């Protein structure tokens, strides 16, 4: 939802937007338009500790780069929102094409249900490398930036951009007579 709203706002301001996401589950279409935004799904993976799987992962990377090269329009900037398995290939693509790379965290380094960053040396290394290479780093809160800093000291300079809401998406009714407890 966050990426969709950002893409829609950029389109409203006259930018061409292409969203590239992991094709998970694999049954999803490789390409579709979602609320006016072009979405391309590619198979992004990460290596595991088994040597055969690590070799298979390394051998798959040229194919991922070729798939990225076929996307149009070619971007002026690569912005990775919620870094995960897509980070390394998109960073490689940005470097190869000399494009600015922006890395934005929503807290996934510590709030992932599968504890991906705690379990995977590869993910920690890629996060650190991407952070060092980024033209800009953003986080949705100071707390998120502080958690990212545990994995990459460069997040000490991240710009905090809180997530917003569109007030027109909400109906505000009259106050209730009884107390209301709300959790978000």
VOBA-1610 file (N, C-alpha, C; in pm, whole numbers, padded with zeros to 5 digits, always signed):
BEGIN
Unk+00083-00120+00000Unk+00000+00000+00000Unk+00087+00125+00000Unk+00193+00122+00078Unk+00283+00237+00085Unk+00343+00268-00052Unk+00394+00167-00120Unk+00454+00186-00251Unk+00349+00231-00352Unk+00230+00174-00346Unk+00123+00212-00437Unk+00087+00359-00419Unk+00072+00404-00297Unk+00035+00544-00273Unk+00147+00639-00319Unk+00272+00601-00294Unk+00384+00683-00340Unk+00385+00688-00492Unk+00367+00575-00558Unk+00366+00569-00704Unk+00252+00654-00761Unk+00135+00645-00701Unk+00021+00723-00750Unk+00046+00873-00734Unk+00106+00912-00624Unk+00136+01055-00602Unk+00241+01103-00702Unk+00342+01023-00727Unk+00444+01062-00826Unk+00382+01074-00965Unk+00293+00980-01000Unk+00224+00988-01129Unk+00140+01115-01138Unk+00072+01149-01029Unk-00012+01270-01027Unk+00072+01395-01048Unk+00199+01388-01012Unk+00290+01502-01029Unk+00361+01499-01164Unk+00322+01404-01250Unk+00375+01401-01386Unk+00491+01308-01410Unk+00529+01227-01310Unk+00641+01133-01327Unk+00590+01000-01384Unk+00674+00936-01464Unk+00645+00799-01507Unk+00699+00707-01399Unk+00618+00612-01357Unk+00655+00525-01246Unk+00645+00380-01289Unk+00745+00304-01252Unk+00746+00160-01275Unk+00780+00094-01142Unk+00694+00007-01096Unk+00717-00065-00971Unk+00765-00205-01005Unk+00877-00244-00944Unk+00933-00377-00963Unk+00930-00446-00828Unk+00866-00563-00823Unk+00852-00636-00697Unk+00889-00782-00717Unk+00906-00850-00606Unk+00933-00993-00610Unk+00807-01067-00655Unk+00823-01164-00741Unk+00709-01243-00788Unk+00682-01354-00687Unk+00613-01314-00582Unk+00580-01410-00478Unk+00436-01390-00435Unk+00355-01492-00445Unk+00387-01627-00493Unk+00410-01626-00645Unk+00472-01730-00693Unk+00509-01736-00835Unk+00388-01743-00927Unk+00270-01770-00873Unk+00149-01777-00955Unk+00098-01638-00996Unk+00151-01533-00935Unk+00109-01398-00973Unk+00157-01366-01114Unk+00081-01283-01185Unk+00121-01240-01319Unk+00254-01166-01312Unk+00335-01182-01416Unk+00464-01113-01420Unk+00448-00964-01443Unk+00335-00926-01503Unk+00314-00784-01531Unk+00165-00754-01521Unk+00134-00639-01460Unk-00004-00593-01456Unk-00005-00445-01420Unk-00121-00385-01435Unk-00138-00245-01396Unk-00230-00244-01275Unk-00184-00182-01167Unk-00260-00175-01043Unk-00294-00028-01017Unk-00420+00004-01024Unk-00466+00142-01002Unk-00385+00242-01083Unk-00359+00207-01210Unk-00288+00296-01300Unk-00137+00289-01292Unk-00082+00204-01208Unk+00063+00194-01189Unk+00111+00062-01251Unk+00212+00071-01339Unk+00269-00048-01400Unk+00352-00124-01296Unk+00322-00253-01282Unk+00392-00338-01185Unk+00453-00456-01260Unk+00583-00476-01239Unk+00654-00589-01297Unk+00705-00675-01181Unk+00685-00805-01194Unk+00729-00898-01091Unk+00843-00984-01145Unk+00950-00985-01072Unk+01066-01067-01107Unk+01097-01161-00991Unk+01168-01266-01021Unk+01204-01362-00918Unk+01332-01318-00849Unk+01318-01259-00733Unk+01433-01221-00651Unk+01448-01326-00542Unk+01571-01370-00521Unk+01597-01471-00418Unk+01721-01430-00339Unk+01749-01507-00239Unk+01871-01488-00161Unk+01936-01625-00143Unk+02067-01629-00132Unk+02132-01759-00115Unk+02106-01815+00024Unk+02112-01947+00035Unk+02109-02006+00168Unk+02245-02071+00193Unk+02259-02134+00306Unk+02390-02183+00349Unk+02439-02306+00273Unk+02352-02374+00200Unk+02394-02494+00127Unk+02477-02454+00005Unk+02595-02511-00011Unk+02683-02472-00122Unk+02616-02482-00260Unk+02542-02588-00284Unk+02477-02605-00414Unk+02375-02493-00438Unk+02300-02457-00334Unk+02202-02349-00347Unk+02269-02213-00367Unk+02382-02194-00300Unk+02456-02068-00317Unk+02505-02054-00461Unk+02555-02164-00519Unk+02601-02161-00658Unk+02482-02135-00751Unk+02371-02200-00726Unk+02250-02179-00807Unk+02207-02032-00801Unk+02213-01974-00681Unk+02179-01832-00665Unk+02271-01745-00749Unk+02402-01766-00738Unk+02499-01686-00813Unk+02477-01699-00963Unk+02446-01818-01008Unk+02423-01840-01152Unk+02294-01773-01200Unk+02200-01750-01111Unk+02073-01688-01151Unk+02082-01537-01166Unk+02184-01475-01110Unk+02191-01329-01107Unk+02203-01264-01245Unk+02280-01318-01339Unk+02282-01256-01472Unk+02143-01253-01537Unk+02065-01357-01516Unk+01929-01360-01570Unk+01842-01251-01508Unk+01857-01229-01378Unk+01781-01123-01311Unk+01820-00988-01369Unk+01948-00966-01391Unk+01993-00838-01449Unk+01940-00821-01591Unk+01938-00928-01671Unk+01882-00918-01806Unk+01734-00882-01800Unk+01662-00941-01705Unk+01520-00907-01689Unk+01502-00761-01652Unk+01586-00711-01563Unk+01578-00569-01526Unk+01608-00480-01646Unk+01702-00522-01730Unk+01738-00442-01847Unk+01626-00431-01949Unk+01529-00523-01947Unk+01420-00519-02044Unk+01306-00427-02000Unk+01309-00382-01876Unk+01200-00299-01825Unk+01203-00161-01889Unk+01084-00114-01921Unk+01072+00022-01972Unk+00959+00092-01899Unk+00969+00220-01877Unk+01081+00304-01915Unk+01201+00278-01825Unk+01320+00306-01877Unk+01441+00293-01795Unk+01435+00402-01689Unk+01460+00368-01565Unk+01444+00467-01457Unk+01554+00573-01455Unk+01519+00685-01392Unk+01616+00790-01363Unk+01671+00773-01222Unk+01600+00694-01143Unk+01638+00670-01003Unk+01585+00533-00964Unk+01655+00466-00875Unk+01609+00338-00821Unk+01584+00360-00673Unk+01461+00336-00631Unk+01422+00356-00491Unk+01375+00221-00436Unk+01450+00166-00344Unk+01411+00040-00280Unk+01337+00072-00151Unk+01212+00033-00149Unk+01124+00052-00033Unk+01116-00081+00040Unk+01144-00085+00167Unk+01140-00209+00246Unk+01244-00310+00194Unk+01372-00283+00214Unk+01476-00368+00158Unk+01466-00513+00202Unk+01479-00600+00103Unk+01474-00744+00127Unk+01556-00810+00016Unk+01505-00920-00040Unk+01579-00993-00141Unk+01598-00915-00271Unk+01522-00808-00292Unk+01535-00729-00414Unk+01652-00630-00406Unk+01706-00607-00288Unk+01805-00500-00269Unk+01931-00519-00353Unk+01995-00634-00344Unk+02122-00657-00415Unk+02106-00645-00567Unk+02008-00710-00629Unk+01998-00695-00774Unk+01964-00552-00818Unk+01882-00483-00742Unk+01848-00346-00780Unk+01965-00251-00756Unk+02044-00276-00654Unk+02165-00197-00632Unk+02263-00221-00748Unk+02281-00346-00788Unk+02370-00377-00900Unk+02322-00308-01028Unk+02192-00311-01051Unk+02134-00245-01168Unk+02161-00095-01163Unk+02137-00033-01048Unk+02159+00111-01034Unk+02306+00146-01058Unk+02396+00067-01003Unk+02540+00094-01022Unk+02580+00078-01168Unk+02530-00028-01231Unk+02566-00054-01370Unk+02519+00058-01463Unk+02404+00115-01431Unk+02349+00222-01516Unk+02376+00362-01460Unk+02456+00368-01354Unk+02494+00496-01291Unk+02371+00577-01252Unk+02280+00511-01182Unk+02157+00575-01136Unk+02164+00599-00987Unk+02105+00708-00940Unk+02097+00729-00795Unk+02015+00616-00731Unk+02059+00575-00615Unk+01995+00465-00542Unk+01947+00519-00407Unk+01820+00500-00379Unk+01761+00545-00252Unk+01713+00421-00177Unk+01742+00415-00049Unk+01704+00302+00035Unk+01613+00353+00146Unk+01492+00298+00154Unk+01393+00341+00254Unk+01349+00224+00339Unk+01357+00241+00470Unk+01319+00134+00562Unk+01189+00167+00633Unk+01109+00064+00649Unk+00987+00072+00727Unk+00999-00012+00855Unk+01122-00052+00887Unk+01145-00128+01009Unk+01167-00276+00989Unk+01177-00318+00862Unk+01189-00461+00834Unk+01314-00525+00891Unk+01416-00448+00923Unk+01538-00510+00976Unk+01516-00572+01114Unk+01415-00527+01187Unk+01388-00585+01319Unk+01244-00634+01335Unk+01156-00598+01243Unk+01015-00636+01261Unk+00968-00742+01162Unk+01059-00808+01094Unk+01023-00912+00999Unk+00980-01037+01078Unk+00867-01092+01043Unk+00814-01208+01114Unk+00909-01327+01108Unk+00986-01337+01001Unk+01079-01449+00986Unk+01220-01417+01034Unk+01239-01298+01090Unk+01369-01255+01142Unk+01479-01271+01037Unk+01448-01228+00915Unk+01538-01244+00803Unk+01676-01183+00829Unk+01678-01060+00881Unk+01807-00993+00902Unk+01886-01053+01018Unk+01817-01104+01117Unk+01887-01167+01228Unk+01947-01301+01186Unk+01881-01370+01093Unk+01925-01503+01052Unk+02023-01503+00937Unk+02020-01401+00849Unk+02095-01408+00725Unk+02212-01309+00719Unk+02331-01363+00718Unk+02450-01281+00701Unk+02445-01209+00566Unk+02400-01278+00463Unk+02387-01218+00330Unk+02298-01093+00336Unk+02183-01102+00400Unk+02092-00987+00406Unk+02155-00871+00482Unk+02225-00901+00591Unk+02291-00794+00667Unk+02400-00727+00583Unk+02478-00808+00513Unk+02585-00753+00430Unk+02528-00669+00315Unk+02421-00717+00251Unk+02361-00642+00140Unk+02298-00512+00190Unk+02238-00516+00307Unk+02180-00394+00365Unk+02290-00291+00391Unk+02401-00338+00448Unk+02514-00250+00477Unk+02573-00193+00348Unk+02593-00278+00248Unk+02648-00234+00120Unk+02554-00134+00052Unk+02426-00165+00049Unk+02328-00076-00013Unk+02323+00058+00060Unk+02332+00055+00192Unk+02332+00179+00271Unk+02453+00265+00238Unk+02568+00202+00226Unk+02690+00276+00193Unk+02684+00336+00053Unk+02618+00267-00038Unk+02613+00309-00178Unk+02500+00407-00207Unk+02406+00420-00116Unk+02284+00498-00143Unk+02312+00648-00152Unk+02244+00711-00246Unk+02247+00857-00256Unk+02167+00918-00142Unk+02067+00844-00094Unk+01985+00891+00018Unk+01930+00771+00095Unk+01914+00790+00225Unk+01855+00690+00312Unk+01737+00754+00382Unk+01625+00681+00389Unk+01510+00732+00463Unk+01456+00623+00554Unk+01386+00667+00656Unk+01320+00576+00750Unk+01188+00640+00789Unk+01090+00558+00824Unk+00956+00610+00855Unk+00948+00669+00996Unk+01051+00649+01077Unk+01051+00706+01213Unk+01195+00711+01263Unk+01216+00789+01368Unk+01348+00794+01430Unk+01384+00658+01488Unk+01285+00588+01543Unk+01308+00455+01598Unk+01355+00360+01488Unk+01290+00364+01372Unk+01329+00278+01261Unk+01471+00309+01217Unk+01505+00438+01205Unk+01641+00476+01167Unk+01742+00423+01269Unk+01708+00431+01398Unk+01798+00382+01503Unk+01817+00231+01492Unk+01711+00156+01461Unk+01723+00011+01444Unk+01808-00022+01323Unk+01790+00052+01215Unk+01871+00032+01094Unk+02017+00062+01121Unk+02041+00159+01206Unk+02179+00198+01241Unk+02252+00081+01307Unk+02181-00009+01373Unk+02243-00127+01433Unk+02304-00218+01326Unk+02247-00215+01206Unk+02295-00296+01094Unk+02386-00218+01002Unk+02365-00086+00995Unk+02446-00002+00909Unk+02461+00136+00971Unk+02580+00170+01019Unk+02601+00299+01086Unk+02560+00420+01000Unk+02560+00405+00868Unk+02526+00518+00782Unk+02382+00565+00804Unk+02297+00481+00860Unk+02158+00522+00886Unk+02151+00631+00994Unk+02262+00664+01057Unk+02264+00776+01151Unk+02231+00906+01077Unk+02253+00909+00946Unk+02225+01029+00866Unk+02095+01017+00786Unk+02017+00913+00813Unk+01892+00893+00737Unk+01793+01007+00763Unk+01718+01039+00660Unk+01610+01137+00672Unk+01486+01064+00719Unk+01423+01115+00823Unk+01300+01055+00874Unk+01182+01118+00799Unk+01107+01034+00731Unk+00987+01077+00660Unk+00871+00992+00711Unk+00793+01048+00804Unk+00682+00970+00858Unk+00582+00933+00749Unk+00523+00816+00764Unk+00417+00776+00672Unk+00299+00869+00691Unk+00234+00904+00584Unk+00121+00995+00592Unk-00010+00924+00563Unk-00115+00998+00577Unk-00248+00951+00541Unk-00314+01057+00455Unk-00403+01015+00369Unk-00481+01107+00289Unk-00611+01132+00364Unk-00630+01253+00416Unk-00751+01280+00494Unk-00880+01252+00417Unk-00875+01260+00284Unk-00997+01235+00206Unk-01037+01087+00209Unk-00949+01000+00256Unk-00982+00857+00269Unk-01065+00827+00395Unk-01088+00927+00477Unk-01152+00905+00606Unk-01284+00981+00617Unk-01381+00916+00676Unk-01506+00981+00711Unk-01502+01006+00861Unk-01525+01129+00899Unk-01524+01162+01042Unk-01668+01187+01084Unk-01713+01106+01176Unk-01850+01118+01224Unk-01855+01196+01353Unk-01974+01211+01404Unk-01988+01285+01531Unk-01929+01203+01645Unk-01886+01270+01751Unk-01831+01196+01866Unk-01937+01103+01926Unk-01890+00993+01983Unk-01982+00898+02045Unk-02011+00939+02188Unk-02118+00887+02240Unk-02156+00915+02378Unk-02073+00834+02477Unk-02035+00713+02436Unk-01961+00626+02527Unk-01812+00630+02495Unk-01729+00590+02592Unk-01583+00590+02568Unk-01546+00497+02453Unk-01440+00531+02383Unk-01393+00451+02269Unk-01245+00421+02292Unk-01211+00296+02272Unk-01069+00255+02277Unk-01028+00224+02134Unk-00919+00282+02092Unk-00873+00262+01955Unk-00729+00218+01954Unk-00701+00116+01876Unk-00563+00070+01859Unk-00535+00067+01711Unk-00417+00108+01671Unk-00384+00113+01530Unk-00256+00038+01506
//
